[in-house]
Amino acid sequence: MADIIRAHDDDWSLVREIRLRSLTSDPSAFGQSWEKESTYEDSVWRQRVQDAAWFLAVDAGDPVGVVAVRHEGDAPANERELQAMWVTPASRHSGIAVRLAEAVFEWAREDSADTVTLYVGPGNTGARALYESLGFRDTGDRWEVVEGDPDGDWHKMARAL
């Protein structure tokens, strides 16, 4: 069974590894691309680990899941945003995503939040079903990822803690 750990400064290479795997495996699930993030210098990855709370699911030393959570500067003080959730295809439906989400909820509570939000792509029905099972609900807010394409807008979901 995978352990859920909080990534610290010296874990940046594990964060990079699993994040780039997620972008390779499921590129449409994220608002970024492997082509962009694979060019980031090591210093950028180190900074990313410092700028957000990253949680990893690690099985026998290998990362098999990841999620980040942070307070976005333009968000209300009580909100934290869940970002970059991904579990390897071989480890899906094993409870890892739920355990990663629980780590996010615990961190958000400790960081004085009472709400966790996220954005999910309109075609990502598997992720949407997972988030709904975790208590997230569609807020009606949308994020226009591709300008002029309202059918591609990502849905904002929120969950009270």
Backbone as CSV, one residue per row, in Angstrom:
resi,resn,N_x,N_y,N_z,CA_x,CA_y,CA_z,C_x,C_y,C_z
1,MET,0.841,-1.181,0.000,0.000,0.000,0.000,0.887,1.245,0.000
2,ALA,0.479,2.221,-0.746,1.244,3.461,-0.879,1.140,4.304,0.393
3,ASP,2.233,4.975,0.705,2.251,5.939,1.796,1.968,7.315,1.220
4,ILE,1.237,8.149,1.950,1.003,9.534,1.558,1.988,10.388,2.349
5,ILE,2.813,11.140,1.622,3.801,11.993,2.272,3.652,13.426,1.795
6,ARG,4.037,14.340,2.640,4.116,15.747,2.249,5.496,15.960,1.630
7,ALA,5.526,16.487,0.420,6.798,16.761,-0.240,7.452,17.975,0.402
8,HIS,8.728,17.855,0.682,9.513,18.952,1.230,10.580,19.335,0.218
9,ASP,11.383,20.302,0.552,12.355,20.859,-0.389,13.177,19.791,-1.108
10,ASP,13.620,18.777,-0.375,14.474,17.770,-0.997,13.694,16.728,-1.807
11,ASP,12.368,16.853,-1.870,11.525,15.941,-2.651,11.138,16.513,-4.015
12,TRP,11.711,17.645,-4.394,11.311,18.303,-5.632,11.470,17.395,-6.854
13,SER,12.480,16.529,-6.872,12.677,15.662,-8.041,11.570,14.609,-8.151
14,LEU,11.035,14.156,-7.010,9.896,13.237,-7.043,8.651,13.948,-7.556
15,VAL,8.461,15.200,-7.145,7.331,15.986,-7.643,7.466,16.150,-9.151
16,ARG,8.657,16.506,-9.608,8.884,16.664,-11.055,8.581,15.359,-11.784
17,GLU,9.103,14.252,-11.276,8.913,12.953,-11.929,7.434,12.614,-12.106
18,ILE,6.660,12.698,-11.031,5.256,12.297,-11.107,4.438,13.325,-11.889
19,ARG,4.765,14.588,-11.770,4.041,15.618,-12.527,4.257,15.430,-14.023
20,LEU,5.475,15.193,-14.454,5.730,14.994,-15.880,5.090,13.698,-16.372
21,ARG,5.062,12.667,-15.532,4.352,11.429,-15.911,2.869,11.703,-16.098
22,SER,2.301,12.529,-15.230,0.867,12.834,-15.352,0.577,13.571,-16.655
23,LEU,1.451,14.493,-17.018,1.250,15.262,-18.247,1.455,14.410,-19.494
24,THR,2.261,13.369,-19.391,2.462,12.440,-20.500,1.269,11.501,-20.638
25,SER,0.806,10.992,-19.515,-0.269,9.997,-19.512,-1.640,10.592,-19.812
26,ASP,-1.943,11.748,-19.229,-3.272,12.355,-19.337,-3.155,13.843,-19.654
27,PRO,-2.634,14.205,-20.821,-2.354,15.620,-21.110,-3.590,16.520,-21.110
28,SER,-4.746,16.000,-21.454,-5.941,16.857,-21.517,-6.542,17.120,-20.143
29,ALA,-6.026,16.467,-19.109,-6.581,16.624,-17.760,-6.049,17.855,-17.044
30,PHE,-5.091,18.531,-17.650,-4.429,19.638,-16.978,-4.412,20.877,-17.852
31,GLY,-4.263,22.019,-17.235,-4.189,23.283,-17.956,-2.782,23.603,-18.432
32,GLN,-1.867,22.655,-18.316,-0.482,22.822,-18.748,-0.107,21.670,-19.670
33,SER,1.085,21.746,-20.244,1.531,20.686,-21.142,2.897,20.155,-20.717
34,TRP,3.166,18.907,-21.118,4.476,18.320,-20.882,5.544,19.139,-21.606
35,GLU,5.227,19.600,-22.815,6.191,20.376,-23.593,6.670,21.603,-22.831
36,LYS,5.781,22.235,-22.097,6.170,23.418,-21.324,6.889,23.032,-20.030
37,GLU,6.260,22.187,-19.226,6.803,21.899,-17.894,8.090,21.081,-17.940
38,SER,8.300,20.320,-18.997,9.529,19.530,-19.091,10.764,20.399,-19.307
39,THR,10.554,21.647,-19.678,11.684,22.559,-19.892,12.052,23.350,-18.640
40,TYR,11.270,23.212,-17.578,11.548,23.966,-16.364,12.901,23.557,-15.778
41,GLU,13.653,24.548,-15.353,14.923,24.322,-14.661,14.643,23.707,-13.283
42,ASP,15.646,23.063,-12.724,15.513,22.477,-11.385,15.077,23.523,-10.369
43,SER,15.563,24.751,-10.519,15.208,25.811,-9.573,13.713,26.115,-9.601
44,VAL,13.084,25.967,-10.751,11.636,26.189,-10.858,10.896,25.099,-10.088
45,TRP,11.349,23.856,-10.230,10.703,22.763,-9.495,10.884,22.932,-7.985
46,ARG,12.054,23.359,-7.581,12.276,23.610,-6.151,11.321,24.688,-5.647
47,GLN,11.152,25.742,-6.428,10.258,26.838,-6.045,8.806,26.370,-6.001
48,ARG,8.406,25.532,-6.944,7.031,25.017,-6.955,6.719,24.245,-5.671
49,VAL,7.696,23.476,-5.197,7.494,22.717,-3.959,7.375,23.665,-2.765
50,GLN,8.046,24.794,-2.825,7.955,25.762,-1.736,6.672,26.587,-1.806
51,ASP,6.131,26.791,-3.002,4.976,27.664,-3.192,3.633,26.994,-2.928
52,ALA,3.621,25.683,-2.800,2.378,24.947,-2.557,2.684,23.764,-1.653
53,ALA,1.643,23.215,-1.064,1.792,21.964,-0.318,1.543,20.833,-1.310
54,TRP,2.566,20.056,-1.569,2.473,18.913,-2.481,2.436,17.640,-1.645
55,PHE,1.526,16.753,-2.006,1.425,15.457,-1.357,1.637,14.383,-2.411
56,LEU,2.425,13.375,-2.041,2.748,12.284,-2.947,2.268,10.971,-2.360
57,ALA,1.767,10.109,-3.221,1.540,8.715,-2.855,2.765,7.970,-3.346
58,VAL,3.467,7.313,-2.424,4.727,6.648,-2.762,4.599,5.169,-2.408
59,ASP,4.880,4.330,-3.397,4.806,2.882,-3.223,6.176,2.296,-3.541
60,ALA,6.814,1.692,-2.561,8.147,1.102,-2.713,9.140,2.106,-3.294
61,GLY,9.049,3.356,-2.838,9.976,4.398,-3.267,9.602,5.112,-4.550
62,ASP,8.578,4.636,-5.238,8.149,5.252,-6.499,6.872,6.056,-6.299
63,PRO,6.833,7.298,-6.809,5.597,8.065,-6.711,4.532,7.494,-7.651
64,VAL,3.323,7.290,-7.101,2.213,6.754,-7.897,1.006,7.687,-7.874
65,GLY,1.123,8.814,-7.185,0.045,9.784,-7.136,0.564,11.105,-6.621
66,VAL,-0.145,12.173,-6.970,0.292,13.515,-6.586,-0.911,14.443,-6.505
67,VAL,-0.794,15.439,-5.653,-1.757,16.532,-5.591,-1.051,17.720,-4.944
68,ALA,-1.467,18.900,-5.342,-0.952,20.132,-4.732,-2.133,20.927,-4.210
69,VAL,-1.860,21.769,-3.218,-2.879,22.665,-2.678,-2.196,23.956,-2.279
70,ARG,-2.886,25.050,-2.535,-2.313,26.359,-2.215,-3.417,27.399,-2.125
71,HIS,-3.045,28.547,-1.581,-3.931,29.693,-1.605,-3.544,30.533,-2.808
72,GLU,-4.470,30.720,-3.711,-4.229,31.574,-4.878,-4.422,33.023,-4.451
73,GLY,-3.556,33.894,-4.917,-3.576,35.292,-4.496,-4.875,36.026,-4.749
74,ASP,-5.631,35.620,-5.770,-6.884,36.303,-6.087,-8.107,35.624,-5.465
75,ALA,-7.878,34.604,-4.654,-8.979,33.872,-4.018,-9.277,34.449,-2.639
76,PRO,-10.505,34.245,-2.165,-10.825,34.673,-0.795,-9.884,34.012,0.212
77,ALA,-9.678,34.670,1.333,-8.739,34.197,2.353,-9.105,32.816,2.895
78,ASN,-10.382,32.445,2.852,-10.824,31.177,3.417,-10.723,29.999,2.449
79,GLU,-10.301,30.233,1.205,-10.252,29.178,0.189,-8.833,28.703,-0.088
80,ARG,-8.710,27.388,-0.298,-7.481,26.799,-0.801,-7.859,26.016,-2.053
81,GLU,-6.973,26.003,-3.030,-7.278,25.346,-4.305,-6.493,24.049,-4.460
82,LEU,-7.211,22.969,-4.677,-6.625,21.677,-4.994,-6.205,21.729,-6.463
83,GLN,-4.969,21.304,-6.743,-4.431,21.372,-8.103,-3.626,20.112,-8.419
84,ALA,-3.568,19.800,-9.704,-2.648,18.784,-10.231,-2.868,17.380,-9.670
85,MET,-4.093,17.027,-9.290,-4.369,15.685,-8.767,-4.209,14.664,-9.890
86,TRP,-3.451,13.608,-9.586,-3.267,12.537,-10.568,-2.787,11.289,-9.868
87,VAL,-3.275,10.150,-10.330,-2.850,8.841,-9.848,-2.524,7.997,-11.077
88,THR,-1.442,7.230,-11.018,-1.069,6.393,-12.152,-2.228,5.463,-12.517
89,PRO,-2.380,5.161,-13.803,-3.472,4.268,-14.201,-3.479,2.938,-13.451
90,ALA,-2.316,2.371,-13.179,-2.250,1.085,-12.471,-2.701,1.188,-11.019
91,SER,-2.679,2.399,-10.455,-3.037,2.574,-9.039,-4.423,3.181,-8.835
92,ARG,-5.132,3.442,-9.929,-6.470,4.025,-9.795,-7.445,3.019,-9.185
93,HIS,-8.482,3.530,-8.567,-9.531,2.733,-7.924,-8.989,1.933,-6.744
94,SER,-7.905,2.444,-6.141,-7.319,1.770,-4.981,-7.471,2.600,-3.708
95,GLY,-8.107,3.773,-3.833,-8.284,4.642,-2.678,-7.206,5.707,-2.533
96,ILE,-6.200,5.693,-3.410,-5.116,6.660,-3.299,-5.632,8.080,-3.492
97,ALA,-6.482,8.310,-4.480,-6.989,9.661,-4.725,-7.752,10.187,-3.512
98,VAL,-8.521,9.343,-2.873,-9.258,9.749,-1.678,-8.283,10.120,-0.566
99,ARG,-7.248,9.325,-0.395,-6.258,9.606,0.652,-5.481,10.883,0.358
100,LEU,-5.173,11.134,-0.909,-4.520,12.401,-1.277,-5.444,13.577,-0.979
101,ALA,-6.721,13.444,-1.321,-7.682,14.514,-1.047,-7.803,14.756,0.448
102,GLU,-7.813,13.703,1.249,-7.885,13.866,2.702,-6.677,14.633,3.227
103,ALA,-5.497,14.393,2.645,-4.306,15.148,3.046,-4.479,16.627,2.713
104,VAL,-5.080,16.911,1.562,-5.369,18.296,1.172,-6.324,18.935,2.166
105,PHE,-7.398,18.236,2.506,-8.395,18.789,3.428,-7.767,19.084,4.790
106,GLU,-6.963,18.157,5.282,-6.318,18.360,6.579,-5.380,19.572,6.539
107,TRP,-4.574,19.668,5.479,-3.655,20.801,5.348,-4.433,22.113,5.262
108,ALA,-5.508,22.134,4.490,-6.305,23.349,4.323,-6.909,23.796,5.656
109,ARG,-7.419,22.847,6.438,-7.953,23.185,7.764,-6.869,23.802,8.636
110,GLU,-5.698,23.175,8.633,-4.577,23.681,9.441,-4.125,25.063,8.967
111,ASP,-4.390,25.371,7.691,-4.014,26.656,7.112,-5.169,27.663,7.203
112,SER,-6.132,27.395,8.080,-7.261,28.284,8.386,-8.260,28.450,7.261
113,ALA,-8.364,27.467,6.385,-9.369,27.510,5.318,-10.632,26.781,5.764
114,ASP,-11.752,27.156,5.176,-12.981,26.413,5.404,-13.595,25.904,4.107
115,THR,-12.891,26.141,2.986,-13.362,25.715,1.677,-12.179,25.294,0.807
116,VAL,-12.353,24.200,0.082,-11.374,23.788,-0.923,-12.070,23.848,-2.277
117,THR,-11.391,24.458,-3.240,-11.927,24.568,-4.588,-11.003,23.839,-5.559
118,LEU,-11.488,23.646,-6.771,-10.689,23.057,-7.842,-11.355,23.388,-9.165
119,TYR,-10.622,23.166,-10.240,-11.171,23.293,-11.593,-11.006,21.945,-12.275
120,VAL,-12.040,21.531,-12.999,-12.000,20.264,-13.721,-12.489,20.506,-15.144
121,GLY,-11.794,19.875,-16.105,-12.159,20.024,-17.510,-13.525,19.427,-17.790
122,PRO,-14.259,19.991,-18.753,-15.619,19.537,-19.022,-15.701,18.084,-19.494
123,GLY,-14.649,17.564,-20.105,-14.670,16.190,-20.582,-14.055,15.188,-19.625
124,ASN,-13.599,15.644,-18.477,-12.928,14.767,-17.523,-13.957,14.173,-16.567
125,THR,-14.785,13.291,-17.096,-15.905,12.755,-16.311,-15.453,11.889,-15.143
126,GLY,-14.340,11.174,-15.309,-13.841,10.346,-14.209,-13.431,11.187,-13.024
127,ALA,-12.680,12.260,-13.288,-12.250,13.144,-12.198,-13.458,13.838,-11.573
128,ARG,-14.369,14.272,-12.403,-15.556,14.954,-11.875,-16.343,14.026,-10.942
129,ALA,-16.497,12.770,-11.343,-17.210,11.801,-10.490,-16.474,11.603,-9.164
130,LEU,-15.148,11.517,-9.218,-14.367,11.388,-7.986,-14.602,12.595,-7.093
131,TYR,-14.490,13.789,-7.654,-14.643,15.007,-6.847,-16.047,15.100,-6.253
132,GLU,-17.057,14.733,-7.014,-18.422,14.742,-6.480,-18.553,13.746,-5.323
133,SER,-17.896,12.576,-5.453,-17.963,11.587,-4.363,-17.261,12.090,-3.108
134,LEU,-16.342,13.052,-3.275,-15.631,13.653,-2.142,-16.371,14.861,-1.564
135,GLY,-17.528,15.184,-2.134,-18.331,16.283,-1.610,-18.191,17.603,-2.341
136,PHE,-17.455,17.627,-3.446,-17.344,18.855,-4.235,-18.612,19.052,-5.055
137,ARG,-19.001,20.325,-5.214,-20.172,20.678,-6.006,-19.801,21.785,-6.980
138,ASP,-20.428,21.756,-8.141,-20.195,22.771,-9.172,-20.668,24.122,-8.648
139,THR,-19.808,25.131,-8.734,-20.157,26.474,-8.246,-20.857,27.310,-9.310
140,GLY,-20.789,26.862,-10.567,-21.319,27.656,-11.674,-20.270,28.561,-12.297
141,ASP,-19.146,28.760,-11.599,-18.051,29.564,-12.157,-17.297,28.740,-13.187
142,ARG,-16.760,29.424,-14.205,-16.023,28.758,-15.259,-14.683,29.437,-15.487
143,TRP,-13.713,28.661,-15.965,-12.385,29.158,-16.319,-12.219,28.939,-17.819
144,GLU,-12.104,30.024,-18.548,-11.955,29.946,-19.997,-10.491,29.629,-20.318
145,VAL,-10.232,28.355,-20.593,-8.869,27.898,-20.860,-8.430,28.308,-22.262
146,VAL,-9.327,28.116,-23.229,-9.055,28.514,-24.614,-9.992,29.662,-24.949
147,GLU,-9.410,30.817,-25.222,-10.213,32.009,-25.492,-11.196,31.764,-26.635
148,GLY,-12.453,32.130,-26.376,-13.500,32.010,-27.381,-14.095,30.624,-27.523
149,ASP,-13.749,29.689,-26.646,-14.288,28.329,-26.713,-15.048,28.017,-25.428
150,PRO,-16.306,28.479,-25.317,-17.060,28.256,-24.078,-17.319,26.775,-23.791
151,ASP,-17.301,25.912,-24.824,-17.500,24.481,-24.585,-16.299,23.847,-23.904
152,GLY,-15.173,24.535,-23.922,-13.969,24.017,-23.293,-13.714,24.587,-21.916
153,ASP,-14.632,25.424,-21.434,-14.442,26.044,-20.122,-14.377,24.991,-19.012
154,TRP,-13.431,25.179,-18.102,-13.290,24.291,-16.957,-14.270,24.721,-15.873
155,HIS,-14.806,23.752,-15.167,-15.815,23.981,-14.140,-15.149,24.130,-12.778
156,LYS,-15.544,25.170,-12.055,-15.048,25.338,-10.690,-15.963,24.561,-9.753
157,MET,-15.335,23.783,-8.875,-16.071,23.023,-7.872,-15.549,23.444,-6.505
158,ALA,-16.399,23.306,-5.496,-16.014,23.684,-4.134,-16.554,22.659,-3.152
159,ARG,-15.849,22.560,-2.027,-16.245,21.667,-0.937,-15.962,22.377,0.376
160,ALA,-16.969,22.434,1.223,-16.780,22.989,2.562,-16.033,21.973,3.417
161,LEU,-15.216,22.503,4.324,-14.462,21.607,5.225,-15.192,21.434,6.546
